[in-house]
């Protein structure tokens, strides 16, 4: 299914579940692993001023520093990754989401793997609300067409042979894309798909048992009509749960069915209103005990010019050359 897996890490010299999880996917699919590190900067207009990963001192992002970080990452992961894995390390400076999307398009990546937010977000004071994804993930999901996998720090992914797949269904176009991706995965691994939809449960006594049964029957019919052509010829089991908070019920459903992954369509508003990833995506990705894959309807993506300079202070003078460390056995 994939030729290139892109893993973005903000950690140097520390084992990142994002990279090891991406390696498991690359190994399963016999794909090339591409590790991307965007050097940390707190300057909005001078992204070439970065923090030294060893001293935390502010320095200029020079070719020498770029090569130092690349070598550090390459030497750190080479003995950790599966023997013989084809991988490379790229280090750049800039806005993280821009550089991730830029590199993804350069590689024509089949999947991007990220953490829900920066490992150092709390230290930098950039965590918005507990339990939500960060601006980097949101920026990537908004603009990139390929599936985006979110792995929170508690998840340790050892295999990408996803046998049980929970798909959140909200009847949106992005959800259709999510179901199609689930079907392609199921075809490859012989997986079972669990399309999930939560019925909001109003307070008693207004909501009777008869009301609940009627809602369940109507939802089951709607699910069948929505999903039938998208997951035909696969093994599936509809999951209709009552509750108040979709992300909590979705996580519970995944736990009950021992799901290997959760697949969601990103929330998309109609043209002219604000775009956002969706509260279910944000909260599920943070709490799930398995990876969460987000798929966006191509027509809902925010346009972005990848050739536009992302650093007004540097402009055309910025050297955008990509220096890469590659395992020579696979050249």
C-alpha positions, 0 to 999 in steps of 0.5 A: 500500500505504501512506498514511503512512510514519513515520520516527524519527530522533535526528539533527538537522542531519545527513542520516539514511539512515532519513529518506531511505530512508523518503522513497524509500518514501513517493515510490514509494507516493505516501504522506505522510512523517512525520518524528518526533524524540524529544528525547534524555534520559538521565533515566528519570523526568524525560524533559522534561530533554533535551540541547540538540542544539547545545550538549549542555547539559541544558535543559527541553523547552519549547514554544520548544525544541520549535519550534526543533528542528522548524524545524531539521529541516524546513528541513534536509530540505525541499531534500533530499527529492524535490521536492513531497513531502508531509511533516511534522515532529513533535518530542516528549519521552518514551521513544522507543519509546513516542512512536514507537508513539503517533505510529504509532497517531495516524497509522495508519502503514503502515510505521515506519522505524528505525535498528538503534540510536541513532546516539548509543548508544555515546556514551550507553553504551547499546549492549548487544551489538555486532550487536544492535538497540537497545531502541527497535526492540525496543520498537516491534516488540513492540507495533506491528502495522504492518511495521517497516523497519530500515535500518542506517547503511551502507544507502542506499535510493534506490528502494522498488520492491522487485523481489527479496525474501528472506523468512526462514522459520522456520514461525512464525505471524509468518513467515506474516504476513511471507510475506503481506506479501511477496506483497502487495509482489510483487503491486504491483511484480512481485517475485520472492520467495525463501523462505529456510530454513537447515538446521543442519549438525552436525559431520562425520563424523556428518552424511553427504551422504545425511543432507544430501540427506534433510534438504534434501528434507524441508525443501523439502516442508515449505516447499512446504506452508507457503508454497504458499497464502501466495505463490501466483500469484507468482514464487518460488524456495526457498532452502535453505541449510546452515549454523550461524548463520541470520543469516549465511546469510540475509545471504549469500542476500540478497547472492547474489540481489541482494535489495532487502529481507529480510522476517522475522517477529519471534520469538514465544514462547508465552504466559507466557514472555519475548517478544523480537525474535529473534536472527535479526532482531537480527543480520540487521538490523545486518549486512544490505546492504539494509533489513530489514522485521520483521512481527509476528503481531498476537496476539503483540503486547505490550499497551500503553495509549497514553493512560497517562502515560510520565513519572511525574515530569510526570504529568497536567501534561505538555503532550502537544500535537503541534506540526507543521511541514507543507509548505503546498503540500499542506495 
